[in-house]
Amino acid sequence: MSFNYTKVFGDLGALIARINSYGTEAATTLPADFLTLVTQFGTTWLPEEGIASAYEAFKADVVSRRQSLAGFADQRLLFFDDVLAPLGLAVSASLDEVRTALAQRFLLDAQTVLRCTCAVGSVSAPATPANFGSGTAFPTLVLDGYSAPLANGPADINYNNQPSQLCVPAETMTVICTADSVQDGLTEGGEEWSWSGGPAFPALDYHAEGSGPGPSLTTANAGSLAAGGDFEDFAGGVPAGWTLDAGTAGLSVGPDTSTFFRGTASCLFTGDGSALVQLGQLVGSGGVQSARRYLLSLALKAGATWAGGSVVLKFQSAQTGYAPGSGEQVLVPSASAPTAWTLLGAFVNLPTPVPADFRLVLQVNNLPVGQKVWVDSLCFTPTDYHGGVGLSLVAGPTPWRKGDRLTFPVTNDGAGKFQTFWRQWHRRMLPSAAAGTFGDALTLPFLLLTQTTGPTISDGLVV
């Protein structure tokens, strides 16, 4: 049974247009009117004599109107003849069942709404007072199919590897260390953190949106899923937890207790004429989740740059022929190798299913004879989500201390009206397309699905 997208989303669009216009009234018109009155009356009629509270009540009334209209939009999604029946749902279906079935029907019918674009800025530490610890955080705006990206929102396998459109228009996210190894007895590299965005208000409120308090976080190093990633222990020149797949133990690779990033030792690679030196360890399917996003990170230092080589941290599978996608590996061209300790990271969503022979490998390629490269503090850790953003924290050479903080800005251009409403009210996102772009060979469900330009469900219906 066909689904009449134009009719259903035309009706929803009419409601969303009213919701949006009333939002402008609360955020812009009423504050401007209040300022006009206060300016005109001056000391004749002071704000504390009641006019300020009256205008706050006007804005609260606008919120009530917006939420009531959103409730009518919910009712429209529960119509049997042109929503539930085409979706194959019973007359008693819940709104949550409709949301899920509608997203699946979008994919089957190659339907899209206009997309929103989120961005995340650089992570920064305060200048005054300065942090005691010296690590960093790695944010990501790519979702996975395992985690719920929003509070009170669902996890969705169809989000896997899709760009997030679930951020608020503008906020600064902050992580603060709440427990450390000195005052609280935690393992160094396993400090605990709070994570929050701007103040959160009820859906469709007139205040600026914020993601509010998020989940607690733990510094990744102490709980890293990579065995022996701290490179503190070696046997026969090979770091504990690793096998030497290529190269010579004690010659190509070995410990260095005089140059390290954290702890008391690092892994030293020395050029001996080998085209490839590779360490590896089995990850397999135990202890990891398919379609979940993980951070790969390491600290790297080279004695000097060189030509025609690289340092690579990635996953491999011989059985399935798995190869990391673009950006899903820490790949440092030798000409750009840092000569001072540098923390580097890359995110990867694990394949579905995770191959039984899935291995984490660390490669140094074409290292000239006598050239040296040091690697330390290697991590493999799952990513946490809040406010449509994924985040992992890693340690530096100086341990984190309680009160240390990091911040980073997050934005959403709100370009898609249907998409924005779906985020605000339904805590989800719909399959989307950017305006003026072509779908060609792309088949990922939340990117471009057709050969036509722009989304198939136009924001022009929001009138």
ZALUMLO-739788 format. One record per residue (C-alpha): x, y, z; residue number from 0. Coordinates in nm, 3 decimals, decimal comma. Layout:
{{X; Y; Z}; NUM}
...
! end
This chain:
{{0,000; 0,000; 0,000}; 0}
{{0,152; 0,333; -0,105}; 1}
{{0,226; 0,605; 0,147}; 2}
{{0,110; 0,956; 0,049}; 3}
{{0,413; 1,154; 0,163}; 4}
{{0,288; 1,480; 0,012}; 5}
{{-0,043; 1,469; 0,200}; 6}
{{0,091; 1,345; 0,533}; 7}
{{0,393; 1,574; 0,539}; 8}
{{0,188; 1,860; 0,399}; 9}
{{-0,039; 1,832; 0,702}; 10}
{{0,258; 1,800; 0,935}; 11}
{{0,427; 2,092; 0,760}; 12}
{{0,129; 2,319; 0,823}; 13}
{{0,147; 2,240; 1,194}; 14}
{{0,526; 2,277; 1,207}; 15}
{{0,500; 2,618; 1,035}; 16}
{{0,267; 2,741; 1,310}; 17}
{{0,496; 2,594; 1,577}; 18}
{{0,794; 2,774; 1,423}; 19}
{{0,613; 3,106; 1,390}; 20}
{{0,507; 3,098; 1,753}; 21}
{{0,864; 3,019; 1,848}; 22}
{{0,971; 3,341; 1,677}; 23}
{{0,702; 3,523; 1,873}; 24}
{{0,840; 3,399; 2,206}; 25}
{{1,209; 3,437; 2,122}; 26}
{{1,198; 3,765; 1,928}; 27}
{{0,864; 3,951; 1,917}; 28}
{{0,770; 3,944; 2,285}; 29}
{{1,118; 4,043; 2,416}; 30}
{{1,127; 4,329; 2,166}; 31}
{{0,779; 4,444; 2,270}; 32}
{{0,876; 4,430; 2,637}; 33}
{{1,187; 4,640; 2,571}; 34}
{{0,979; 4,895; 2,378}; 35}
{{0,738; 4,936; 2,669}; 36}
{{1,009; 4,962; 2,934}; 37}
{{1,195; 5,218; 2,726}; 38}
{{0,880; 5,424; 2,673}; 39}
{{0,760; 5,423; 3,032}; 40}
{{1,102; 5,470; 3,190}; 41}
{{1,053; 5,517; 3,564}; 42}
{{0,678; 5,559; 3,524}; 43}
{{0,617; 5,187; 3,509}; 44}
{{0,906; 4,982; 3,637}; 45}
{{0,958; 4,617; 3,530}; 46}
{{0,939; 4,503; 3,890}; 47}
{{0,586; 4,638; 3,911}; 48}
{{0,458; 4,343; 3,712}; 49}
{{0,513; 4,400; 3,343}; 50}
{{0,821; 4,177; 3,333}; 51}
{{0,639; 3,883; 3,492}; 52}
{{0,346; 3,942; 3,258}; 53}
{{0,568; 3,907; 2,956}; 54}
{{0,726; 3,592; 3,097}; 55}
{{0,375; 3,451; 3,128}; 56}
{{0,307; 3,546; 2,766}; 57}
{{0,614; 3,348; 2,659}; 58}
{{0,511; 3,049; 2,870}; 59}
{{0,173; 3,060; 2,698}; 60}
{{0,351; 3,045; 2,361}; 61}
{{0,536; 2,731; 2,474}; 62}
{{0,206; 2,572; 2,570}; 63}
{{0,065; 2,654; 2,227}; 64}
{{0,367; 2,507; 2,050}; 65}
{{0,357; 2,186; 2,251}; 66}
{{-0,019; 2,152; 2,197}; 67}
{{0,030; 2,179; 1,822}; 68}
{{0,308; 1,920; 1,839}; 69}
{{0,056; 1,694; 2,011}; 70}
{{-0,174; 1,739; 1,711}; 71}
{{0,117; 1,643; 1,487}; 72}
{{0,146; 1,323; 1,692}; 73}
{{-0,223; 1,257; 1,644}; 74}
{{-0,182; 1,307; 1,268}; 75}
{{0,083; 1,035; 1,266}; 76}
{{-0,169; 0,799; 1,425}; 77}
{{-0,432; 0,829; 1,150}; 78}
{{-0,512; 0,478; 1,040}; 79}
{{-0,608; 0,515; 0,671}; 80}
{{-0,303; 0,701; 0,536}; 81}
{{-0,038; 0,635; 0,804}; 82}
{{-0,088; 0,319; 1,008}; 83}
{{-0,234; 0,104; 0,730}; 84}
{{0,034; 0,190; 0,469}; 85}
{{0,300; 0,125; 0,734}; 86}
{{0,148; -0,215; 0,811}; 87}
{{0,061; -0,119; 1,168}; 88}
{{-0,246; -0,201; 1,374}; 89}
{{-0,496; 0,064; 1,473}; 90}
{{-0,363; 0,034; 1,830}; 91}
{{-0,001; 0,109; 1,728}; 92}
{{0,195; 0,344; 1,951}; 93}
{{0,360; 0,663; 1,837}; 94}
{{0,700; 0,504; 1,894}; 95}
{{0,606; 0,217; 1,661}; 96}
{{0,502; 0,472; 1,399}; 97}
{{0,831; 0,661; 1,426}; 98}
{{1,031; 0,343; 1,375}; 99}
{{0,815; 0,213; 1,090}; 100}
{{0,811; 0,550; 0,916}; 101}
{{1,192; 0,573; 0,918}; 102}
{{1,211; 0,223; 0,767}; 103}
{{0,952; 0,315; 0,504}; 104}
{{1,159; 0,622; 0,413}; 105}
{{1,450; 0,390; 0,336}; 106}
{{1,239; 0,148; 0,134}; 107}
{{1,082; 0,428; -0,070}; 108}
{{1,406; 0,630; -0,106}; 109}
{{1,248; 0,932; 0,063}; 110}
{{1,448; 1,212; 0,221}; 111}
{{1,396; 1,543; 0,398}; 112}
{{1,632; 1,840; 0,380}; 113}
{{1,931; 1,773; 0,597}; 114}
{{2,086; 1,983; 0,872}; 115}
{{2,461; 2,020; 0,909}; 116}
{{2,631; 1,998; 1,247}; 117}
{{2,985; 2,109; 1,327}; 118}
{{3,216; 2,073; 1,625}; 119}
{{3,502; 2,307; 1,704}; 120}
{{3,843; 2,256; 1,854}; 121}
{{3,885; 2,124; 2,206}; 122}
{{4,041; 2,383; 2,434}; 123}
{{4,165; 2,399; 2,791}; 124}
{{4,125; 2,708; 3,011}; 125}
{{4,413; 2,952; 3,031}; 126}
{{4,329; 3,062; 3,387}; 127}
{{4,335; 2,857; 3,596}; 128}
{{4,530; 2,617; 3,378}; 129}
{{4,458; 2,245; 3,390}; 130}
{{4,693; 2,024; 3,582}; 131}
{{4,656; 1,734; 3,337}; 132}
{{4,779; 1,746; 2,979}; 133}
{{4,572; 1,504; 2,774}; 134}
{{4,285; 1,588; 2,542}; 135}
{{3,940; 1,487; 2,420}; 136}
{{3,842; 1,360; 2,077}; 137}
{{3,488; 1,457; 1,966}; 138}
{{3,311; 1,305; 1,665}; 139}
{{2,995; 1,388; 1,472}; 140}
{{2,957; 1,046; 1,313}; 141}
{{2,697; 0,823; 1,476}; 142}
{{2,702; 0,449; 1,528}; 143}
{{2,434; 0,182; 1,524}; 144}
{{2,480; 0,083; 1,887}; 145}
{{2,455; 0,398; 2,101}; 146}
{{2,164; 0,634; 2,167}; 147}
{{2,298; 0,972; 2,049}; 148}
{{2,046; 1,175; 2,251}; 149}
{{1,901; 1,152; 2,599}; 150}
{{1,548; 1,009; 2,569}; 151}
{{1,622; 0,913; 2,212}; 152}
{{1,676; 0,564; 2,070}; 153}
{{1,975; 0,384; 1,932}; 154}
{{1,920; 0,301; 1,564}; 155}
{{2,122; 0,064; 1,347}; 156}
{{2,038; 0,288; 1,052}; 157}
{{2,240; 0,568; 1,212}; 158}
{{2,556; 0,364; 1,170}; 159}
{{2,831; 0,574; 1,008}; 160}
{{2,590; 0,861; 0,941}; 161}
{{2,668; 1,228; 1,012}; 162}
{{2,485; 1,354; 1,317}; 163}
{{2,202; 1,604; 1,265}; 164}
{{2,101; 1,585; 1,630}; 165}
{{2,300; 1,873; 1,783}; 166}
{{2,133; 2,188; 1,913}; 167}
{{2,181; 2,513; 1,717}; 168}
{{2,469; 2,639; 1,931}; 169}
{{2,621; 2,541; 2,263}; 170}
{{2,952; 2,491; 2,436}; 171}
{{3,006; 2,141; 2,573}; 172}
{{3,217; 2,106; 2,886}; 173}
{{3,383; 1,805; 3,049}; 174}
{{3,510; 1,839; 3,406}; 175}
{{3,726; 1,591; 3,595}; 176}
{{3,530; 1,486; 3,904}; 177}
{{3,757; 1,216; 4,051}; 178}
{{4,129; 1,149; 4,007}; 179}
{{4,414; 0,921; 4,110}; 180}
{{4,553; 1,152; 4,379}; 181}
{{4,247; 1,254; 4,581}; 182}
{{4,016; 0,964; 4,503}; 183}
{{4,246; 0,666; 4,457}; 184}
{{4,150; 0,595; 4,097}; 185}
{{4,397; 0,440; 3,856}; 186}
{{4,590; 0,709; 3,670}; 187}
{{4,446; 0,719; 3,319}; 188}
{{4,103; 0,616; 3,453}; 189}
{{3,983; 0,949; 3,592}; 190}
{{3,610; 1,022; 3,599}; 191}
{{3,444; 1,318; 3,428}; 192}
{{3,111; 1,496; 3,405}; 193}
{{2,986; 1,604; 3,062}; 194}
{{2,731; 1,875; 2,994}; 195}
{{2,608; 2,114; 2,728}; 196}
{{2,398; 2,427; 2,763}; 197}
{{2,093; 2,432; 2,993}; 198}
{{1,822; 2,194; 2,876}; 199}
{{1,461; 2,310; 2,865}; 200}
{{1,140; 2,127; 2,770}; 201}
{{1,090; 2,053; 2,402}; 202}
{{0,980; 2,356; 2,198}; 203}
{{1,058; 2,596; 2,483}; 204}
{{1,146; 2,954; 2,390}; 205}
{{1,488; 2,950; 2,558}; 206}
{{1,802; 2,874; 2,359}; 207}
{{1,835; 2,499; 2,326}; 208}
{{2,098; 2,308; 2,521}; 209}
{{2,174; 1,939; 2,559}; 210}
{{2,197; 1,961; 2,939}; 211}
{{2,382; 1,710; 3,160}; 212}
{{2,518; 1,405; 2,985}; 213}
{{2,667; 1,071; 3,087}; 214}
{{2,974; 1,042; 3,307}; 215}
{{3,298; 0,961; 3,124}; 216}
{{3,618; 0,779; 3,213}; 217}
{{3,963; 0,857; 3,077}; 218}
{{4,026; 0,587; 2,819}; 219}
{{4,378; 0,470; 2,901}; 220}
{{4,321; 0,259; 3,212}; 221}
{{4,030; 0,074; 3,050}; 222}
{{4,172; 0,048; 2,700}; 223}
{{4,076; -0,266; 2,509}; 224}
{{4,422; -0,279; 2,355}; 225}
{{4,642; -0,518; 2,552}; 226}
{{4,979; -0,372; 2,640}; 227}
{{4,906; -0,035; 2,488}; 228}
{{5,108; 0,138; 2,758}; 229}
{{5,425; -0,043; 2,636}; 230}
{{5,557; -0,084; 2,988}; 231}
{{5,635; -0,458; 2,967}; 232}
{{5,832; -0,647; 2,700}; 233}
{{5,939; -1,007; 2,647}; 234}
{{6,220; -1,081; 2,403}; 235}
{{6,194; -0,732; 2,260}; 236}
{{5,820; -0,762; 2,186}; 237}
{{5,567; -0,563; 2,394}; 238}
{{5,339; -0,770; 2,615}; 239}
{{5,001; -0,842; 2,455}; 240}
{{5,136; -0,809; 2,100}; 241}
{{5,285; -1,041; 1,840}; 242}
{{5,556; -0,934; 1,599}; 243}
{{5,406; -0,994; 1,253}; 244}
{{5,697; -0,843; 1,058}; 245}
{{6,042; -0,725; 1,162}; 246}
{{6,305; -0,847; 1,405}; 247}
{{6,251; -0,850; 1,781}; 248}
{{6,510; -0,648; 1,967}; 249}
{{6,631; -0,488; 1,644}; 250}
{{6,332; -0,352; 1,452}; 251}
{{6,133; -0,305; 1,771}; 252}
{{6,206; -0,297; 2,142}; 253}
{{6,158; -0,101; 2,466}; 254}
{{6,298; 0,243; 2,541}; 255}
{{6,303; 0,351; 2,905}; 256}
{{6,465; 0,688; 2,840}; 257}
{{6,212; 0,833; 2,592}; 258}
{{5,843; 0,793; 2,670}; 259}
{{5,513; 0,983; 2,674}; 260}
{{5,356; 0,834; 2,986}; 261}
{{5,469; 0,578; 3,242}; 262}
{{5,832; 0,463; 3,230}; 263}
{{5,880; 0,316; 2,881}; 264}
{{5,772; 0,336; 2,518}; 265}
{{5,794; 0,114; 2,211}; 266}
{{6,093; 0,207; 1,993}; 267}
{{6,100; 0,124; 1,622}; 268}
{{6,445; 0,140; 1,464}; 269}
{{6,507; 0,127; 1,090}; 270}
{{6,701; -0,190; 0,998}; 271}
{{6,623; -0,215; 0,628}; 272}
{{6,282; -0,381; 0,676}; 273}
{{6,010; -0,242; 0,449}; 274}
{{5,748; -0,320; 0,713}; 275}
{{5,757; -0,363; 1,089}; 276}
{{5,420; -0,470; 1,228}; 277}
{{5,284; -0,547; 1,572}; 278}
{{4,940; -0,705; 1,602}; 279}
{{4,692; -0,848; 1,847}; 280}
{{4,364; -1,034; 1,808}; 281}
{{4,047; -0,844; 1,891}; 282}
{{3,797; -1,095; 1,756}; 283}
{{3,432; -1,060; 1,852}; 284}
{{3,475; -1,096; 2,228}; 285}
{{3,435; -0,782; 2,436}; 286}
{{3,346; -0,553; 2,145}; 287}
{{3,015; -0,465; 1,979}; 288}
{{2,951; -0,456; 1,608}; 289}
{{2,830; -0,122; 1,468}; 290}
{{2,971; 0,055; 1,774}; 291}
{{3,210; 0,349; 1,736}; 292}
{{3,557; 0,325; 1,892}; 293}
{{3,853; 0,558; 1,922}; 294}
{{4,201; 0,449; 1,820}; 295}
{{4,467; 0,678; 1,966}; 296}
{{4,840; 0,684; 2,029}; 297}
{{5,125; 0,915; 2,119}; 298}
{{5,387; 0,938; 1,843}; 299}
{{5,734; 1,086; 1,813}; 300}
{{5,988; 1,051; 1,530}; 301}
{{6,358; 1,127; 1,539}; 302}
{{6,313; 1,298; 1,202}; 303}
{{6,077; 1,294; 0,907}; 304}
{{6,152; 1,061; 0,615}; 305}
{{6,028; 0,999; 0,262}; 306}
{{5,803; 0,724; 0,131}; 307}
{{5,682; 0,573; 0,457}; 308}
{{5,412; 0,596; 0,723}; 309}
{{5,299; 0,500; 1,071}; 310}
{{4,959; 0,330; 1,078}; 311}
{{4,726; 0,208; 1,352}; 312}
{{4,426; 0,020; 1,214}; 313}
{{4,219; -0,299; 1,210}; 314}
{{4,262; -0,592; 0,971}; 315}
{{4,076; -0,911; 0,883}; 316}
{{4,216; -1,165; 0,638}; 317}
{{3,902; -1,380; 0,639}; 318}
{{3,663; -1,105; 0,530}; 319}
{{3,901; -0,875; 0,347}; 320}
{{3,802; -0,592; 0,579}; 321}
{{3,987; -0,269; 0,515}; 322}
{{3,940; 0,057; 0,710}; 323}
{{3,745; 0,329; 0,537}; 324}
{{3,855; 0,686; 0,489}; 325}
{{3,955; 0,832; 0,824}; 326}
{{3,909; 0,502; 1,010}; 327}
{{4,276; 0,464; 1,093}; 328}
{{4,555; 0,669; 1,244}; 329}
{{4,764; 0,725; 0,931}; 330}
{{5,071; 0,949; 0,959}; 331}
{{5,270; 1,001; 0,637}; 332}
{{5,640; 0,990; 0,715}; 333}
{{5,694; 1,338; 0,571}; 334}
{{5,454; 1,469; 0,839}; 335}
{{5,576; 1,258; 1,131}; 336}
{{5,594; 1,478; 1,444}; 337}
{{5,935; 1,518; 1,605}; 338}
{{5,780; 1,598; 1,945}; 339}
{{5,534; 1,378; 2,130}; 340}
{{5,190; 1,422; 1,974}; 341}
{{4,855; 1,262; 2,059}; 342}
{{4,674; 1,136; 1,748}; 343}
{{4,338; 0,965; 1,709}; 344}
{{4,087; 0,824; 1,463}; 345}
{{3,738; 0,678; 1,502}; 346}
{{3,608; 0,356; 1,350}; 347}
{{3,267; 0,185; 1,358}; 348}
{{3,326; -0,187; 1,391}; 349}
{{3,184; -0,404; 1,112}; 350}
{{2,872; -0,619; 1,145}; 351}
{{2,948; -0,887; 1,243}; 352}
{{3,296; -0,841; 1,388}; 353}
{{3,516; -1,102; 1,211}; 354}
{{3,662; -1,376; 1,428}; 355}
{{4,012; -1,286; 1,306}; 356}
{{3,971; -0,910; 1,358}; 357}
{{4,314; -0,774; 1,456}; 358}
{{4,453; -0,443; 1,573}; 359}
{{4,783; -0,371; 1,397}; 360}
{{5,053; -0,107; 1,439}; 361}
{{5,273; -0,060; 1,133}; 362}
{{5,586; 0,138; 1,060}; 363}
{{5,662; 0,143; 0,689}; 364}
{{5,991; 0,203; 0,504}; 365}
{{6,178; 0,336; 0,804}; 366}
{{6,534; 0,423; 0,690}; 367}
{{6,823; 0,241; 0,854}; 368}
{{6,904; 0,403; 1,187}; 369}
{{6,590; 0,617; 1,190}; 370}
{{6,386; 0,600; 1,511}; 371}
{{6,015; 0,621; 1,586}; 372}
{{5,860; 0,599; 1,933}; 373}
{{5,500; 0,498; 2,008}; 374}
{{5,336; 0,512; 2,351}; 375}
{{5,000; 0,536; 2,527}; 376}
{{4,806; 0,343; 2,263}; 377}
{{4,429; 0,319; 2,327}; 378}
{{4,131; 0,138; 2,183}; 379}
{{3,814; 0,250; 2,358}; 380}
{{3,437; 0,280; 2,295}; 381}
{{3,287; 0,622; 2,232}; 382}
{{3,013; 0,778; 2,447}; 383}
{{2,739; 1,001; 2,304}; 384}
{{2,550; 1,305; 2,426}; 385}
{{2,367; 1,580; 2,241}; 386}
{{2,435; 1,414; 1,906}; 387}
{{2,812; 1,419; 1,970}; 388}
{{3,049; 1,130; 2,041}; 389}
{{3,343; 1,182; 2,277}; 390}
{{3,646; 0,998; 2,413}; 391}
{{3,904; 1,133; 2,661}; 392}
{{4,270; 1,033; 2,671}; 393}
{{4,552; 1,101; 2,915}; 394}
{{4,871; 1,299; 2,863}; 395}
{{5,208; 1,282; 3,037}; 396}
{{5,077; 1,477; 3,336}; 397}
{{4,784; 1,303; 3,511}; 398}
{{4,444; 1,465; 3,512}; 399}
{{4,334; 1,617; 3,842}; 400}
{{3,993; 1,692; 3,984}; 401}
{{3,866; 2,023; 3,848}; 402}
{{4,048; 2,000; 3,515}; 403}
{{3,817; 2,092; 3,229}; 404}
{{3,795; 2,095; 2,852}; 405}
{{3,543; 2,272; 2,630}; 406}
{{3,442; 2,265; 2,264}; 407}
{{3,167; 2,440; 2,063}; 408}
{{2,892; 2,255; 1,877}; 409}
{{2,656; 2,399; 1,615}; 410}
{{2,366; 2,292; 1,395}; 411}
{{2,261; 2,512; 1,102}; 412}
{{1,898; 2,399; 1,135}; 413}
{{1,864; 2,408; 0,756}; 414}
{{1,600; 2,133; 0,742}; 415}
{{1,263; 2,227; 0,895}; 416}
{{1,124; 1,874; 0,908}; 417}
{{1,458; 1,743; 1,035}; 418}
{{1,476; 2,010; 1,306}; 419}
{{1,125; 1,933; 1,430}; 420}
{{1,202; 1,559; 1,432}; 421}
{{1,507; 1,626; 1,649}; 422}
{{1,331; 1,864; 1,886}; 423}
{{1,009; 1,669; 1,935}; 424}
{{1,079; 1,308; 1,839}; 425}
{{1,448; 1,294; 1,947}; 426}
{{1,533; 1,124; 1,616}; 427}
{{1,644; 1,208; 1,266}; 428}
{{1,496; 1,111; 0,933}; 429}
{{1,683; 0,999; 0,620}; 430}
{{1,798; 1,319; 0,453}; 431}
{{1,962; 1,476; 0,153}; 432}
{{2,143; 1,803; 0,100}; 433}
{{1,999; 2,055; -0,141}; 434}
{{2,154; 2,069; -0,487}; 435}
{{2,355; 1,746; -0,464}; 436}
{{2,333; 1,418; -0,651}; 437}
{{2,302; 1,066; -0,514}; 438}
{{2,500; 0,878; -0,780}; 439}
{{2,655; 0,563; -0,634}; 440}
{{2,601; 0,639; -0,267}; 441}
{{2,378; 0,389; -0,093}; 442}
{{2,411; 0,477; 0,274}; 443}
{{2,061; 0,526; 0,411}; 444}
{{2,098; 0,872; 0,562}; 445}
{{2,289; 1,027; 0,272}; 446}
{{2,171; 1,062; -0,085}; 447}
{{1,946; 0,789; -0,216}; 448}
{{1,824; 0,915; -0,553}; 449}
{{1,957; 1,061; -0,877}; 450}
{{1,753; 1,378; -0,830}; 451}
{{1,873; 1,699; -0,669}; 452}
{{1,775; 1,779; -0,315}; 453}
{{1,535; 1,600; -0,078}; 454}
{{1,222; 1,429; -0,204}; 455}
{{1,008; 1,584; 0,071}; 456}
{{1,048; 1,959; 0,036}; 457}
{{1,059; 2,204; 0,325}; 458}
{{0,822; 2,402; 0,102}; 459}
{{0,548; 2,197; 0,267}; 460}
{{0,618; 2,384; 0,594}; 461}
{{0,382; 2,675; 0,517}; 462}
! end
